[in-house]
Amino acid sequence: MKRIVVLALMTSCAAFVAACLTVGITKANAAQQDGDDILLHLPAIIAEIQSRRSEGQVVGPDGAKLEFENGVVLDIPPGALGESVVVSLTSVGCDIVTPILGSRAISSLDKRCLASVSAEPDGLVFAVPVTMTLPVRPLENGELPLWAIMDVTEQTYEFVRTSVVSQGNENLLQVEITHFSDHAAVGGKTLVEVTGDPLDPCCSQVPTPLDCCCSTFKATSNAGDVLTGAQCDDCQIVGEELTVEFIACPNSPTHTSKFSESSPGCPEDLQLQINPSDPTFWTCETGKLDATLDGTNSDGGACSFAAPVDWAVTANDPQVTLNSKDPNEATVRALEAGTATVDVTSPVWSALRASATVSFKSLSGLWQETLLSGSEVCVSDGQAIVEDEGPAQFNIDVVQACSLQSNTLTISSPDIPTAAPFTGNLTETGEPSRPFDFNVTVSSSQTPDCIVFMDSNGGDIIFGDEPVCPPGGPQCEAISCFETETANGKISSADTGKLQDGDSQFEFAATWDVLLPDPNTGQITRERRSIQCDGTTTFIADKL
C-alpha cells in the first residue's frame, strides 16, 4: 500500500542562529519497538485505513480542482490525465507514520509527523505536475517540511527532490506531485550545519520577523542518491540538502542545511578514504583520485561505498590543478615535481574528513636505454649485409616541458654533446598503467651516428664485421651522412620498474671517399663509396 505522508523538518528561521549551527548524529532506536508493534498489527492497520477512504471523485483530461473531506485539495491541471480516473484520498494517523520514520538507524534529523494521506489509485502518473494542498499540524519553532516517499506495508520511506511551500498562518502545505506512488512530506530538526548569513537576513530586515520569515516560505529538498555499498550488510546511506527561501521577505533570502541518514545494517566504523589510481604521478599527467566510505561488516568483512565528497587542495607545492566533475572522483595535474595534499569532506557529515598526499615525479633527467632486439639491412657497394642488434645500452638526457595545453620531450645524448637535441610529443592516454604515449622523429645529419661517422672519417662505424674504413687500411674521408628515425612507445606509471618501452624504424645513408695511393707514383685517387641501411629495433628505458 502506497502512502502520501506529511512530516516536518526542523530547521527554522529562528533556529538557524542556534540549533542549526551545531553538528551531531542521533540514533533512532526509540521508535524501533513501536515499529515492531506496527508490523504485528499491520493487516488491521491497512484495513482501518481502507475503511476511512473518502468517496472517490472523477477527474478527466480537462482537469479539476478536487476538495476532500479531510481538507486536502488537489488542483489537477488540463492535460495531466489522458483519461477519466476515480481519485480518492485517505488520512493516515501519525501513530502509524512515526515508527516508520525511526527505521533509519542513524539520522541527523529529529523527525516529526505533521500529517499523512494515502492516495489512490496507487501508481497513477500525471503528465504534468499536480498541486496538492493539505492541512498539517502547526510548525514548531525550528521546523521545516520535506516531501518523502513512504510505504506502510514495507515500513520504508525515501525523501523526494521537490519544493514545499508552507503557509504557516493557515497551517497548510502546498507541493507539486507527479504521481500517487510513495509520496510523503517529511521533516524534523536538522542537527547539521546551516550555510548562509549567521544573522538571519530576513528576520533582521523587517519589523515583524515571525510574520515574514516563518509564515510563508519555500523549502526545496535536493535529496541525494541512496548509496548501497559493495559487500555491505544491507547498508544504505542517503544525503540530503535543504534550501529554504523566505519568499515573503525582501530579496527572498535563502539558507541551506544538510542532513543524512543510514540504515541499521551500516558499519559503525565508517571512514572516508582517498584512493589515488597510482602512488606517484608523472608531471603533466592527469592523475585520478576517488573517495570511498569504508567500514567493517558484522562478520569482519570489508564494506565500501563510492562516497560523494567535496574536494580541495590545501597544501600546494607544486601548483596543482584539481577538477571534480563527479562527486566521488577527481583529477589532479602538476606541471612540476613535488607533493600536494588533497582533502575531502562529506557534504552531509562534516565530521567525516580525509587527507592524502599526492606525489609528482618528473620525466626530466638521465635515462638509460637498453636495446633489446632488432636488425638492420645495409647495402654497400652492391653487397647486402644483415646485422642483428645485440644488447646495448645508451644514456640519454630527457627534458620534459608541459603546459596546460601541450606536452613535449627534448632528447639528447650526453655522450655526443655536439649532436642537436630532438623534440618529441607526449600524449595522455587516460590509462593509469600507461599515462603517456610518446613519439620522437629524428631527421638530421646531426644524429649521434652521423656525428661519430663524420668525426672519425668512418673509422668508428662498423657494418657487418668490419669498420667502414678498417684500421691500417686506406685512409677514408667522410663526405655526407643523413639519418631518419621515428621512435614510438609508451611511458608507464611512475611506480613501475620499467618506465618506457617502444620500437623505432630508421634509415641511415653515408657517403665517403677511400683515398688510394698509387704504389709507383704515389698519386692519390679517390674511390667513392656509400652505404644505405634500414632497420627496426625494440628498446626499454629506465630513469636513472
Secondary structure, 3 states (H helix, E strand, C coil): CEEEEEEEEECCCCCCCCHHHCCCCEECCCCHHHHHHHHHCHHHHHHHHHHCCCCCEEECCCCEEEECCCCCEEEECCCCCCCCEEEEEEECCHHHHHHHHCCCCEECEEEEEEEEEEEECCCCEEEEEEEEEEECCCCCCCCEECEEEEECCCCEEEECCEEEEEEHHHCEEEEEEEECCCCEECEEEECCCEECCCCCCCCCCCCCHHHHHCCEEEEEECCCCEEECECCCCCEEEEEEEEEECCCCCCCCEEEEEEEEECCCCCCCCEEEEEECCCEEECCCCEEEEEEEEEECCCCCEEEEECCCEEEEEEEECCEEEEEEECCEEEEEECCCEEEEEEEECCCCCCCEEEEEEEEECCCEEEEEEEEEEEEEEEECCEEEEEECCCEEEEEEEEEEECCCCEEEEEECCCCCCCCCEEEEEEECCCCCCCEEEEEEEEECCCHHHHHHHHCCCCCCEECCEECCCCCCCEEEEEEEEEEEEEEEEECCCCCCCCEEEEEEEEEEEEEEEEEECCCCCCEEEEEEEEEEEEEEEEEEEEC
